[in-house]
Amino acid sequence: MIDSIFSWLLDPAMRTFYGYWIPTLLIALMWAGLNWQTRKTLISHWLNKEYWWNASTRQDYSLMFFNRGLFFLMGMTWIAFTIDTAQSVYWLLNLVSTPHSGDYQSIWWLTGVYTLCLFVLDDASRFLLHLAMHKFSWLWRIHQVHHTATSLTPFSTYRLHPLESLLYQLRASLVHGVCAGCAYFWLGAQLSGWELWGASIWVIVFNSLGANLRHSNIPIKYGPLEKWLISPAQHQLHHGIKTMGANYGSFLAVWDRLFNSWQAGQGTVAYPSKHQPLVKQLSMRPLKWH
């Protein structure tokens, strides 16, 4: 149970895994070197106790541990649901076609294709759920908990209403179950994505490139790459009071471009620098469709 409660620190699949803090700090220091005139911001915030321990962050920590405990209790349920989804997809496909029983001497290239497809579908489904959270009132009432943070730290990623955590886990189980069922039916092989230390290779790359800085006061931009990848500055823009309708994506920016919600990152953090009652400025109504 202890491993599950502290999975945010011990699990490489989690953004705040201890192994990602070194590259995060290196990227932050590189940013400070290139933006020497703003180095005081980095020192006064990241090395200030108030930045990590205030009314907003205490809520982050409380929700993080509560949700981790909830998922520990439901751990086997999600595994069973993913397997049931894969079997159901296989059964449905079997009604309209004949399964393929491939005999591959080497399936490394199939694993590569499967890893890529799983990544794209996972990222697209995450974007669509996030978009829905902002567009439908009953979902926004759940998701607005995440946007009430008045101090963004890497732990703010876990500032989620328990129902939102369940919805995202349901989404992940459905995506993995559907992909597994389709792969077994069409390829005749039970595949899993490329993994390193028990986590997807894409998750390792994403988290090692500064994903922890998405919820921070360090507005790192990717320049022209922002049309393809969501930068920390773009996600910080999403947390701005007047710019929540932009940049719903997690990793890829192409979904925002398709839905006309893409916006380039700014050079300054969009959310308030002081602890302001942001919750009072949020509307209970969701954003309108464009």
Kinemage of the C-alpha trace (Angstrom):
@kinemage 1
@onewidth
@group {chain A} dominant
@subgroup {mainchain}
@vectorlist {calphas} color= white
{ca met a 1} P 0.000 0.000 0.000
{ca ile a 2} L 2.883 2.373 0.798
{ca asp a 3} L 4.222 1.970 -2.762
{ca ser a 4} L 0.795 2.880 -4.132
{ca ile a 5} L 0.326 5.925 -1.902
{ca phe a 6} L 3.786 7.196 -2.819
{ca ser a 7} L 3.603 6.162 -6.487
{ca trp a 8} L 3.829 9.866 -7.421
{ca leu a 9} L 7.452 9.654 -6.256
{ca leu a 10} L 8.359 6.021 -6.983
{ca asp a 11} L 6.529 5.197 -10.233
{ca pro a 12} L 8.347 6.223 -13.486
{ca ala a 13} L 4.944 6.508 -15.147
{ca met a 14} L 4.135 9.442 -12.847
{ca arg a 15} L 5.318 12.912 -13.758
{ca thr a 16} L 6.763 13.609 -10.305
{ca phe a 17} L 8.878 10.435 -10.199
{ca tyr a 18} L 12.120 11.258 -8.377
{ca gly a 19} L 14.208 10.440 -11.466
{ca tyr a 20} L 12.658 13.308 -13.427
{ca trp a 21} L 13.591 16.005 -10.928
{ca ile a 22} L 17.238 16.142 -12.019
{ca pro a 23} L 16.500 16.937 -15.708
{ca thr a 24} L 13.744 19.300 -14.540
{ca leu a 25} L 16.190 21.256 -12.387
{ca leu a 26} L 18.802 21.256 -15.165
{ca ile a 27} L 16.274 22.666 -17.641
{ca ala a 28} L 15.206 25.276 -15.070
{ca leu a 29} L 18.827 26.301 -14.524
{ca met a 30} L 19.438 26.520 -18.276
{ca trp a 31} L 16.362 28.744 -18.562
{ca ala a 32} L 17.672 30.916 -15.728
{ca gly a 33} L 21.028 31.219 -17.479
{ca leu a 34} L 19.414 32.311 -20.737
{ca asn a 35} L 17.089 34.656 -18.874
{ca trp a 36} L 19.574 36.010 -16.379
{ca gln a 37} L 17.554 39.121 -15.655
{ca thr a 38} L 14.708 36.957 -14.305
{ca arg a 39} L 16.884 34.670 -12.186
{ca lys a 40} L 15.501 36.273 -9.039
{ca thr a 41} L 12.098 34.854 -9.927
{ca leu a 42} L 13.492 31.328 -9.942
{ca ile a 43} L 15.355 31.810 -6.662
{ca ser a 44} L 12.604 33.647 -4.814
{ca his a 45} L 9.887 31.167 -5.834
{ca trp a 46} L 11.452 27.724 -6.145
{ca leu a 47} L 13.656 28.179 -3.090
{ca asn a 48} L 10.976 29.889 -1.052
{ca lys a 49} L 9.033 27.807 1.455
{ca glu a 50} L 5.848 29.781 0.727
{ca tyr a 51} L 5.916 28.631 -2.895
{ca trp a 52} L 5.755 24.967 -1.851
{ca trp a 53} L 3.660 25.346 1.285
{ca asn a 54} L 0.612 27.604 1.170
{ca ala a 55} L -3.169 27.223 1.198
{ca ser a 56} L -3.247 26.262 -2.493
{ca thr a 57} L -0.429 23.698 -2.393
{ca arg a 58} L -1.758 22.111 0.782
{ca gln a 59} L -4.938 21.355 -1.148
{ca asp a 60} L -2.796 19.892 -3.946
{ca tyr a 61} L -1.063 17.528 -1.526
{ca ser a 62} L -4.329 16.510 0.139
{ca leu a 63} L -5.972 15.634 -3.179
{ca met a 64} L -2.841 13.836 -4.368
{ca phe a 65} L -2.742 11.472 -1.391
{ca phe a 66} L -6.510 10.994 -1.352
{ca asn a 67} L -6.626 10.067 -5.039
{ca arg a 68} L -3.621 7.762 -4.686
{ca gly a 69} L -5.381 5.949 -1.844
{ca leu a 70} L -8.554 5.708 -3.908
{ca phe a 71} L -6.710 4.149 -6.834
{ca phe a 72} L -4.979 1.693 -4.533
{ca leu a 73} L -8.383 0.428 -3.431
{ca met a 74} L -9.570 0.171 -7.047
{ca gly a 75} L -6.323 -1.131 -8.556
{ca met a 76} L -7.513 -4.627 -9.533
{ca thr a 77} L -10.809 -3.185 -10.782
{ca trp a 78} L -9.020 -1.157 -13.472
{ca ile a 79} L -6.910 -4.119 -14.557
{ca ala a 80} L -10.007 -6.285 -14.871
{ca phe a 81} L -11.855 -3.539 -16.753
{ca thr a 82} L -8.988 -3.146 -19.244
{ca ile a 83} L -8.910 -6.901 -19.882
{ca asp a 84} L -12.696 -7.032 -20.260
{ca thr a 85} L -12.550 -4.158 -22.747
{ca ala a 86} L -9.905 -5.944 -24.813
{ca gln a 87} L -11.944 -9.160 -24.837
{ca ser a 88} L -15.125 -7.291 -25.784
{ca val a 89} L -13.379 -5.545 -28.690
{ca tyr a 90} L -12.006 -8.888 -29.898
{ca trp a 91} L -15.490 -10.445 -29.687
{ca leu a 92} L -17.118 -7.577 -31.606
{ca leu a 93} L -14.519 -7.699 -34.367
{ca asn a 94} L -14.946 -11.456 -34.568
{ca leu a 95} L -18.612 -10.896 -35.460
{ca val a 96} L -17.746 -9.058 -38.679
{ca ser a 97} L -14.443 -10.615 -39.695
{ca thr a 98} L -12.006 -13.457 -39.114
{ca pro a 99} L -9.158 -12.984 -36.627
{ca his a 100} L -5.639 -13.160 -37.961
{ca ser a 101} L -3.318 -15.744 -36.491
{ca gly a 102} L 0.054 -14.369 -37.440
{ca asp a 103} L 3.299 -16.234 -36.879
{ca tyr a 104} L 5.989 -13.569 -36.661
{ca gln a 105} L 9.603 -14.486 -36.185
{ca ser a 106} L 10.292 -11.016 -34.871
{ca ile a 107} L 7.647 -8.553 -33.773
{ca trp a 108} L 9.908 -5.669 -32.752
{ca trp a 109} L 8.613 -3.527 -35.608
{ca leu a 110} L 5.016 -4.376 -34.681
{ca thr a 111} L 5.773 -3.320 -31.134
{ca gly a 112} L 7.071 -0.007 -32.473
{ca val a 113} L 3.919 0.605 -34.512
{ca tyr a 114} L 1.730 -0.431 -31.593
{ca thr a 115} L 3.625 1.908 -29.243
{ca leu a 116} L 3.134 4.823 -31.640
{ca cys a 117} L -0.577 4.110 -32.187
{ca leu a 118} L -1.159 3.746 -28.467
{ca phe a 119} L 0.601 7.039 -27.799
{ca val a 120} L -1.385 8.957 -30.441
{ca leu a 121} L -4.741 7.533 -29.349
{ca asp a 122} L -3.947 8.092 -25.683
{ca asp a 123} L -2.969 11.714 -26.318
{ca ala a 124} L -6.009 12.370 -28.537
{ca ser a 125} L -8.419 10.891 -25.987
{ca arg a 126} L -6.809 12.909 -23.203
{ca phe a 127} L -7.280 16.064 -25.263
{ca leu a 128} L -10.932 15.299 -26.009
{ca leu a 129} L -11.737 14.604 -22.370
{ca his a 130} L -9.965 17.788 -21.286
{ca leu a 131} L -11.869 19.754 -23.925
{ca ala a 132} L -15.166 18.271 -22.742
{ca met a 133} L -14.273 19.237 -19.176
{ca his a 134} L -14.258 22.861 -20.265
{ca lys a 135} L -17.303 22.744 -22.535
{ca phe a 136} L -19.959 20.877 -20.545
{ca ser a 137} L -21.244 22.394 -17.328
{ca trp a 138} L -21.480 19.161 -15.325
{ca leu a 139} L -17.904 18.285 -16.231
{ca trp a 140} L -16.653 21.817 -15.668
{ca arg a 141} L -17.952 21.751 -12.099
{ca ile a 142} L -15.577 18.852 -11.565
{ca his a 143} L -12.611 20.168 -13.542
{ca gln a 144} L -12.667 23.694 -12.138
{ca val a 145} L -11.044 22.293 -8.986
{ca his a 146} L -7.847 21.999 -11.016
{ca his a 147} L -8.098 25.631 -12.121
{ca thr a 148} L -8.589 27.044 -8.637
{ca ala a 149} L -4.883 26.728 -7.858
{ca thr a 150} L -3.424 30.115 -6.972
{ca ser a 151} L 0.124 28.778 -6.904
{ca leu a 152} L 1.242 26.398 -9.643
{ca thr a 153} L 3.857 23.839 -8.660
{ca pro a 154} L 4.700 20.477 -10.258
{ca phe a 155} L 2.340 18.879 -7.735
{ca ser a 156} L -0.583 20.898 -9.086
{ca thr a 157} L -0.918 18.237 -11.776
{ca tyr a 158} L -2.530 16.083 -9.060
{ca arg a 159} L -4.978 18.803 -8.046
{ca leu a 160} L -7.935 16.843 -9.392
{ca his a 161} L -11.425 16.175 -8.152
{ca pro a 162} L -11.667 12.427 -7.390
{ca leu a 163} L -14.341 12.068 -10.088
{ca glu a 164} L -11.986 13.616 -12.646
{ca ser a 165} L -9.277 11.161 -11.630
{ca leu a 166} L -11.740 8.317 -12.157
{ca leu a 167} L -12.746 9.670 -15.572
{ca tyr a 168} L -9.134 9.881 -16.717
{ca gln a 169} L -8.441 6.361 -15.463
{ca leu a 170} L -11.546 5.134 -17.270
{ca arg a 171} L -10.284 6.835 -20.430
{ca ala a 172} L -6.858 5.196 -20.099
{ca ser a 173} L -8.334 1.749 -19.500
{ca leu a 174} L -10.618 2.080 -22.527
{ca val a 175} L -7.785 3.198 -24.815
{ca his a 176} L -5.432 0.436 -23.679
{ca gly a 177} L -8.197 -2.164 -23.805
{ca val a 178} L -9.325 -1.198 -27.316
{ca cys a 179} L -5.751 -1.138 -28.637
{ca ala a 180} L -4.949 -4.504 -27.065
{ca gly a 181} L -8.118 -6.102 -28.454
{ca cys a 182} L -7.510 -4.752 -31.958
{ca ala a 183} L -3.857 -5.823 -31.948
{ca tyr a 184} L -4.713 -9.368 -30.880
{ca phe a 185} L -7.455 -9.629 -33.500
{ca trp a 186} L -5.616 -8.168 -36.499
{ca leu a 187} L -2.077 -9.246 -35.697
{ca gly a 188} L -2.637 -12.443 -33.765
{ca ala a 189} L -0.201 -11.270 -31.115
{ca gln a 190} L -0.545 -9.881 -27.646
{ca leu a 191} L 1.493 -6.687 -27.772
{ca ser a 192} L 2.528 -4.081 -25.252
{ca gly a 193} L 4.219 -0.763 -25.850
{ca trp a 194} L 7.942 -0.227 -25.554
{ca glu a 195} L 8.695 0.303 -21.895
{ca leu a 196} L 11.627 1.389 -19.792
{ca trp a 197} L 11.619 0.848 -16.022
{ca gly a 198} L 7.984 -0.233 -16.313
{ca ala a 199} L 6.793 2.970 -18.023
{ca ser a 200} L 6.049 3.772 -21.662
{ca ile a 201} L 9.059 5.095 -23.551
{ca trp a 202} L 6.965 8.111 -24.615
{ca val a 203} L 6.157 8.886 -20.984
{ca ile a 204} L 9.868 8.718 -20.118
{ca val a 205} L 10.782 11.126 -22.933
{ca phe a 206} L 7.919 13.518 -22.190
{ca asn a 207} L 8.608 13.689 -18.458
{ca ser a 208} L 12.360 14.036 -18.958
{ca leu a 209} L 11.917 17.083 -21.196
{ca gly a 210} L 10.508 19.323 -18.504
{ca ala a 211} L 6.917 18.139 -18.085
{ca asn a 212} L 7.123 19.130 -14.407
{ca leu a 213} L 7.578 22.742 -15.503
{ca arg a 214} L 4.108 22.849 -17.080
{ca his a 215} L 2.765 23.640 -13.613
{ca ser a 216} L 5.370 26.130 -12.474
{ca asn a 217} L 6.441 29.756 -12.756
{ca ile a 218} L 9.030 29.006 -15.459
{ca pro a 219} L 7.517 29.830 -18.893
{ca ile a 220} L 9.739 27.756 -21.165
{ca lys a 221} L 8.746 28.011 -24.830
{ca tyr a 222} L 9.540 25.621 -27.685
{ca gly a 223} L 9.516 28.205 -30.478
{ca pro a 224} L 8.394 26.745 -33.837
{ca leu a 225} L 8.011 23.316 -32.206
{ca glu a 226} L 5.008 24.648 -30.269
{ca lys a 227} L 2.906 23.968 -33.354
{ca trp a 228} L 3.568 20.296 -32.739
{ca leu a 229} L 4.375 19.930 -29.033
{ca ile a 230} L 2.760 21.627 -26.043
{ca ser a 231} L 5.370 23.624 -24.135
{ca pro a 232} L 5.282 24.529 -20.420
{ca ala a 233} L 4.520 28.139 -21.410
{ca gln a 234} L 1.524 27.015 -23.457
{ca his a 235} L 0.062 25.014 -20.592
{ca gln a 236} L 0.660 27.876 -18.181
{ca leu a 237} L -1.296 30.024 -20.615
{ca his a 238} L -4.141 27.540 -20.290
{ca his a 239} L -4.167 28.249 -16.546
{ca gly a 240} L -4.603 31.975 -17.124
{ca ile a 241} L -7.931 33.481 -16.092
{ca lys a 242} L -8.652 34.860 -19.574
{ca thr a 243} L -6.866 32.188 -21.616
{ca met a 244} L -8.340 28.918 -20.343
{ca gly a 245} L -9.836 28.374 -23.806
{ca ala a 246} L -6.403 27.691 -25.289
{ca asn a 247} L -4.027 24.744 -25.348
{ca tyr a 248} L -5.997 21.776 -24.040
{ca gly a 249} L -3.384 19.326 -25.311
{ca ser a 250} L -1.093 17.233 -23.143
{ca phe a 251} L 1.789 16.328 -25.450
{ca leu a 252} L 0.849 16.970 -29.078
{ca ala a 253} L -0.344 20.412 -30.189
{ca val a 254} L -1.969 19.161 -33.396
{ca trp a 255} L -5.298 18.539 -31.653
{ca asp a 256} L -5.512 22.184 -30.551
{ca arg a 257} L -4.754 23.294 -34.081
{ca leu a 258} L -7.534 21.077 -35.416
{ca phe a 259} L -10.015 22.524 -32.907
{ca asn a 260} L -8.796 26.136 -33.267
{ca ser a 261} L -7.693 26.316 -29.628
{ca trp a 262} L -3.949 26.569 -30.246
{ca gln a 263} L -2.024 29.562 -28.943
{ca ala a 264} L 1.703 30.205 -28.759
{ca gly a 265} L 3.306 30.352 -25.343
{ca gln a 266} L 4.003 33.689 -23.709
{ca gly a 267} L 7.233 34.887 -22.191
{ca thr a 268} L 5.585 35.509 -18.848
{ca val a 269} L 3.451 33.292 -16.660
{ca ala a 270} L -0.262 33.870 -17.265
{ca tyr a 271} L -1.517 33.001 -13.790
{ca pro a 272} L -1.333 35.453 -10.851
{ca ser a 273} L 2.097 35.690 -9.242
{ca lys a 274} L 0.598 36.360 -5.823
{ca his a 275} L -1.862 34.194 -3.982
{ca gln a 276} L -5.116 35.645 -5.237
{ca pro a 277} L -8.589 34.145 -4.706
{ca leu a 278} L -8.733 32.814 -8.251
{ca val a 279} L -11.678 30.580 -7.390
{ca lys a 280} L -13.852 33.672 -7.009
{ca gln a 281} L -12.950 34.786 -10.508
{ca leu a 282} L -13.902 31.500 -12.164
{ca ser a 283} L -17.335 31.210 -13.676
{ca met a 284} L -19.455 28.190 -12.874
{ca arg a 285} L -20.414 28.152 -16.537
{ca pro a 286} L -18.293 26.266 -19.041
{ca leu a 287} L -16.646 27.913 -22.044
{ca lys a 288} L -18.731 28.161 -25.185
{ca trp a 289} L -17.949 26.124 -28.269
{ca his a 290} L -16.276 28.145 -31.005
